[in-house]
Amino acid sequence: MMANSSPNVASRLYALAVARDTANLVDADAALALARASTRTLMALSPQAALLMRSFAQEEIDRLSMECTEESEGSIALIQDALTMA
């Protein structure tokens, strides 16, 4: 009986892991979309708001660049992309 239930448990755990990964990807996509929309909105408010946004974004880029990881490099690219879209 144990042998038959083990694959079922493994299958359920795998399905749970896939569902969690999918939910995380959806959350990340939504967060990125909102961040891009917010960036465009702030940059469109006024030249001063755009300058302030670029300044804060540069501070974050500088902070991330000190981490020297692939993830931080990816984050920097996303920030730079958001600033060029605005």
C-alpha positions in Angstrom: 0.0 0.0 0.0 2.9 2.4 0.8 4.4 1.9 -2.6 1.2 2.9 -4.4 0.6 6.1 -2.3 4.2 7.4 -2.6 3.9 8.3 -6.3 0.6 9.9 -5.7 2.1 12.1 -2.9 5.0 12.9 -5.2 2.6 13.8 -8.0 0.6 16.1 -5.7 3.7 17.8 -4.4 5.0 18.3 -7.9 1.6 19.8 -9.0 1.7 22.1 -5.9 5.2 23.3 -6.8 4.2 24.0 -10.4 1.2 25.9 -9.2 3.3 28.0 -6.8 5.8 28.7 -9.6 3.0 29.8 -11.9 1.5 32.1 -9.2 4.9 33.6 -8.6 5.3 34.3 -12.3 1.9 35.9 -12.5 2.7 38.1 -9.4 6.0 39.1 -10.9 4.4 40.0 -14.3 1.7 42.0 -12.6 4.3 43.8 -10.4 6.4 44.7 -13.5 3.4 46.0 -15.4 2.4 48.2 -12.5 5.9 49.4 -12.0 6.2 50.4 -15.7 2.8 52.1 -15.6 3.8 54.0 -12.4 7.2 55.0 -14.0 5.5 56.3 -17.1 2.9 58.2 -15.0 5.6 59.8 -12.8 7.8 60.8 -15.7 4.8 62.4 -17.5 3.8 64.6 -14.6 6.5 67.2 -15.1 10.1 67.6 -16.0 10.9 67.9 -12.3 9.1 64.6 -11.5 10.9 62.9 -14.4 14.3 64.1 -13.1 13.4 63.0 -9.5 12.3 59.6 -10.8 15.5 59.1 -12.8 17.6 60.2 -9.7 15.8 57.6 -7.5 16.1 54.9 -10.1 19.8 55.6 -10.5 20.2 55.2 -6.7 18.6 51.8 -7.0 20.8 50.9 -9.9 23.9 51.9 -8.0 22.7 49.8 -5.0 22.0 46.8 -7.1 25.3 47.0 -9.0 27.1 46.6 -5.7 25.5 43.2 -5.3 27.3 41.8 -8.4 24.8 39.0 -9.0 23.0 37.9 -12.1 19.7 38.8 -10.5 20.9 42.3 -9.7 22.0 42.7 -13.3 18.6 41.6 -14.5 17.0 44.0 -12.2 19.2 46.8 -13.5 18.2 46.0 -17.0 14.5 46.1 -16.1 14.9 49.5 -14.4 16.7 50.9 -17.4 14.1 49.5 -19.7 11.3 51.1 -17.7 13.0 54.5 -17.8 13.5 54.3 -21.6 9.8 53.4 -22.1 8.7 56.6 -20.3 
